[in-house]
């Protein structure tokens, strides 16, 4: 049987892992969005130059 301290510690670790995973997902999403925006800007400049 787990003590209250063990349960609290386990819960804190799980919460910490969830927060870390969420932050990683946010960073990846941000990088993908930045890349997509750069591609859009690049395409815009290519089309503007061709026009």
N, C-alpha and C positions, 0 to 999 in steps of 0.2 A: 504494500500500500504506500502511495506517495504522500509525503508530508506536504503541508501547505506551501512551504518554501520551495520544495521541488516542483510542485505544480505551478507556482508563480514564475519560477525560473524558466520552466519549459514553455509556459505561455508567452513570456517575454521574448524568448528565443524565436518562437514561431512568428510572433508579431514582427520582430526585427527582420526576419527572413522575408515576410510578406511585404514589408515596407521597402526593403532592398530590391526585391523583385519588381515592385511597382515603379521605383525610381529608375531601374534599368530599362523597363518597358517605355517609360516616358522619354528617356534619353534616346533610345533607338527610334521611337516615333518622331522625335524632334529632328534627328539626323536625316531620317527618310524624308520628312517634310521639307527640310532645307535643301536636300538634293533635288527633290521634285521641283522646287521653286527655281533652283539654278538651271535645271533643264528647260523649264518654261521660259525663263529669261533668255537663255541661249537660243532657243527656237525663235523667240520673238525677234532677237537681233539678227538672226540669219534671214528671216522673212523680210525684215525691214531693209536689210542690205540688198536683198534680191529685188525688192520693189524699187 
